[in-house]
Amino acid sequence: MSQTPYGANDYSAPNDTQAMYMGGQPGFSPESQVAPDAEQKLKLSQMILLGSLAVYVLTAVATYLLITKPMMDAFASDPEFAELGLGGISVTSVLISTVIGVALYLLVYLLMGKRKKVGRILGFIFAGIGIASGLYSLSMYFTEIAIMALLVISIGLAIAWIIVAANKSVSTILR
């Protein structure tokens, strides 16, 4: 059996440090391989996220108009509650909580757009919280059909986002 010099074949020398960093095999890329449908699934997850954001804002507006505002008007008509001046607080609290929710949706959207794993992790956490709070809210708002429909859509979108974002091909594109 004859021995070939180190540069004559496709394999590297045992002490070749460049070959060790490159995997030591021809065609090996140190970057992880990206699944062919990863980009498409990532875009789908972002579209579902934007749809979920729209439903979130619609739910906040509907909840304010159908539940919070009438309740605060009823409190304002009662002299004991009217002295407290709670009307402005309800509008402010609804606006602040809605702005915080929108900011969290946009945070996950932007992090996923930058292909960061932390965006997906935060998305899983927020989606889980959204599903739990949506299920709880369904028991509270059972008299308002419009709000219940929006909550069911919101829960469905959160579950769909989790399924798409948890896909193995999406994890290949995130760093």
N, C-alpha and C positions, 0 to 999 in steps of 0.2 A: 504494500500500500504506500503510495507516495504522498508526501505532504506538500500542500501548496502554500505559497507565501501568504502572509496575512491580508494583503490587499487584493488577492486574486479571486476570492469568492464573495458571496453575498453576506457572509457572516463577519462580524467584527472580531478583533483581537480580544483576548480575555481582559486585558488591562486598558482597553480603549474607553476613557471616561465619557467621551461624547456619545458613544454607542450606549453606555449605561443610562445616560440621561434621556436618550431618545427611545429607550425601550429595547435596544439591542436587536431589533428585528426590522427587516426592510418593510416599508409601508406603514410602520407604526406611527401614529400621531399622538403626541402627549396630551392633546386636547381630547375631551370625551367626544364620542361620535354622536351627532345630532340625528334624531329620528327624522325620516323624510316628511312626516306629517306634523312635526312639532310646531312649526310656524303657524300652520292653519289652526291647530288646536289652541295655541296661545291666543291668536286673534279671536277665536270663538269664545274663549274664556273672558276676554276683554269686552266683547259685545254683550255677553250675558251680564257682566258686571255693570256695564252702562245701563242695560235694561233694568237691572235690579235697583240702580241708583234712581232712575226715573220713577219706578214704582214706589220707592222709599219717599221721594218728594211728594208724589201724589197722595200717598197714605198720610203723610204729615199734614198736608193741606186739607184733606178730607176729614181727618180726625179733628183738626182745629175747627173747621166750619160746621161739622155735624155734631160734635160732642163738646169740645172745650168752650167755644164761643157761647152756645146756648146755656151751658152750665154757668159760665161766668156772668151772663146776662141775668140769669135767675138769682145768682148771689147778689148782683148789684141792685136788684129790686127789693131785696130784703134789707131793711135799715141797719141791722147789726153788721152784716157783711159789707154793705156799701161804705161804711166808715173806714174799713180796712183798705179800700182802693185796690182790690186784687185784679181789676181788669187789665191794667198795664203789665202786671207781672205775668199773666198768662201769655200775652202776645210775646213778651220778651223771652220767656222761657221756651216757648215753641220755636221762636227764631233761633235762639242760641243752640238748642238741641238739634235742630235741623241742620244748621251750619256745621256743627261738629260731626254729625253723621255724614254729610256730604264730603267733608274734609277727609274722613276715614275711607270712604269709598274711593275718592281721588288718590289718596295715598297708596292704596292697594293697586289701583289702576296704573299709576305711574311707576311703581316698583316692578310690577309685572311687565310693563312696557320696556323697562330697563333690564329686564331678564334677571331679576334678583330673586333668589330663593326666599328671602325674608318677606317679599310681597305675597308669595303663595302661603307662607306660614301665617302671616297676619290675616290673609283672606280666609284661611280655614278657621281661625279663631273667631273672626267677626261673623263669618257665615254661621258658625255654630251658635254664637250668641243670638244672631238674628233669627235662626230657626226656633230656638228656645223661647225668645221673647214673642215671636210671632204666634207660636202655639199658646202661650199664656194670654196674649192679647185676644186671640180668637174666643177664649172663654169670657173675656170682659166685654167685648163689643158685639155680642151675638145679636143685638137688636138692630144693628146697622149693617144691612146687606152689602152696601158699597164698600165699607171698610173691611168686612169679612172677605169679600172677593179680592180686594187688593192684598190682604194678608196672605190668602191662599196662594196668589200669584207670587208674592214675595218669597214665601217658603219654598215654592216650586223652583224659582230662579236660584235661590241659595243652594238647594240640593243639586240642581243642574250644574251650577258653577263648581261645586265640590267635585262632582263626577268628572267634569272636563279638566279641571286643574289638577286632579289627582292622577290623571292619565300618565302613564310611564313616559310617553313621548314628550310631554310638556316638561318633565323633570330633566330631560336631556338638553334642553335649550336654556335652562336656568343655571346661573352660576352663583 
